[in-house]
């Protein structure tokens, strides 16, 4: 089993920055990837319909949704099994619950419980 714990959400003004972290623990084996998804607070859609934000493999390859390119940076600390998402120049439309995802070597998916980001003046 794998457990994921997100942290770093909060309230920020437009143009501000936040850094989200996701600490993974348990039976994690390479190759694996970690990602961030987001979903509007109160959205009742199933987790499979969360919106992709960014992904990183344990070898460091990254991928982003177009709307965050140049503003968000995903990184991974393999020694600590921690993925971070640096979010700069935040916009109101970035407001959401951000979920951490880990896809393990056996393609099993794991999710954290989410951390809320609110971008508002």
C-alpha positions as CSV (number, residue, x, y, z in Angstrom):
1,X,0.0,0.0,0.0
2,X,1.0,3.6,-0.7
3,X,-0.1,6.6,1.3
4,X,0.0,10.2,0.0
5,X,-0.3,13.3,2.1
6,X,-0.6,16.7,0.5
7,X,0.3,20.0,2.2
8,X,0.8,23.7,1.2
9,X,-2.6,24.8,0.1
10,X,-4.2,28.1,1.2
11,X,-5.5,31.5,0.3
12,X,-3.4,33.7,-2.0
13,X,-4.0,36.9,-4.0
14,X,-3.9,36.8,-7.8
15,X,-0.3,37.0,-8.9
16,X,0.9,35.3,-5.8
17,X,2.7,32.0,-5.3
18,X,2.1,28.7,-3.4
19,X,4.1,25.6,-3.1
20,X,2.3,22.3,-2.7
21,X,4.1,19.2,-1.4
22,X,3.1,15.5,-1.6
23,X,4.8,13.0,0.7
24,X,4.5,9.4,-0.4
25,X,5.1,6.4,1.9
26,X,4.7,2.7,1.6
27,X,5.7,0.2,-1.1
28,X,7.0,2.4,-3.9
29,X,9.2,0.9,-6.6
30,X,10.7,2.4,-9.7
31,X,9.6,3.2,-12.2
32,X,6.9,5.4,-10.9
33,X,5.4,8.7,-11.6
34,X,3.8,11.4,-9.5
35,X,1.3,13.9,-10.6
36,X,-1.0,16.7,-9.6
37,X,-4.7,17.0,-10.6
38,X,-7.3,19.5,-9.5
39,X,-11.0,19.6,-9.1
40,X,-13.3,22.5,-8.2
41,X,-14.3,22.5,-4.6
42,X,-17.7,20.9,-4.2
43,X,-17.5,19.2,-7.6
44,X,-19.1,15.8,-7.3
45,X,-17.5,14.3,-10.3
46,X,-15.7,11.0,-9.8
47,X,-12.0,11.1,-9.2
48,X,-11.3,9.8,-12.7
49,X,-12.6,13.1,-14.1
50,X,-10.2,15.3,-12.2
51,X,-8.3,17.8,-14.3
52,X,-4.6,17.0,-15.0
53,X,-2.1,19.6,-14.0
54,X,1.4,18.2,-14.1
55,X,3.3,15.0,-14.0
56,X,6.8,13.9,-13.3
57,X,8.5,10.5,-13.7
58,X,11.1,9.3,-11.2
59,X,13.7,9.9,-13.8
60,X,12.7,13.6,-14.0
61,X,10.6,13.9,-17.2
62,X,7.8,16.4,-16.8
63,X,4.6,17.2,-18.5
64,X,2.1,20.1,-17.9
65,X,-1.3,21.1,-19.0
66,X,-1.0,24.1,-21.3
67,X,-2.8,26.5,-18.9
68,X,0.0,26.2,-16.3
69,X,3.1,26.1,-18.5
70,X,5.5,28.8,-17.6
71,X,3.8,29.3,-14.2
72,X,3.9,26.0,-12.4
73,X,6.9,23.7,-11.9
74,X,6.8,20.1,-10.7
75,X,9.8,18.5,-9.0
76,X,10.6,15.3,-7.2
77,X,12.8,14.3,-4.4
78,X,13.4,10.6,-4.9
79,X,15.2,10.2,-1.6
80,X,12.2,11.4,0.3
81,X,9.5,10.2,-2.2
82,X,8.2,13.7,-2.3
83,X,6.8,15.6,-5.2
84,X,6.3,19.4,-5.1
85,X,4.4,21.8,-7.2
86,X,5.6,25.4,-7.3
87,X,2.8,27.6,-8.4
88,X,3.6,31.2,-9.5
89,X,1.5,34.0,-10.9
90,X,-1.6,32.3,-9.6
91,X,-5.0,33.2,-11.2
92,X,-8.5,32.9,-9.8
93,X,-9.2,30.1,-12.2
94,X,-6.4,28.1,-10.5
95,X,-8.7,27.8,-7.4
96,X,-9.4,24.2,-6.8
97,X,-8.7,21.2,-4.6
98,X,-5.3,19.8,-5.7
99,X,-4.8,16.1,-5.5
100,X,-1.6,14.2,-5.6
101,X,-1.4,11.0,-7.6
102,X,1.2,8.3,-7.7
103,X,1.3,5.6,-10.3
104,X,3.5,2.8,-9.1
105,X,5.7,0.4,-11.0
106,X,2.7,-2.0,-11.3
107,X,0.5,0.7,-12.8
108,X,-1.6,0.9,-9.6
109,X,-2.9,4.4,-8.9
110,X,-3.0,6.1,-5.5
111,X,-4.5,9.4,-4.4
112,X,-4.1,11.8,-1.6
113,X,-7.0,13.5,0.1
114,X,-6.4,16.9,-1.5
115,X,-5.4,20.4,-0.4
116,X,-7.5,23.5,-1.1
117,X,-6.1,26.4,-3.1
118,X,-8.1,29.6,-3.2
119,X,-6.9,32.5,-5.4
120,X,-8.9,35.6,-4.6
121,X,-8.5,39.3,-3.9
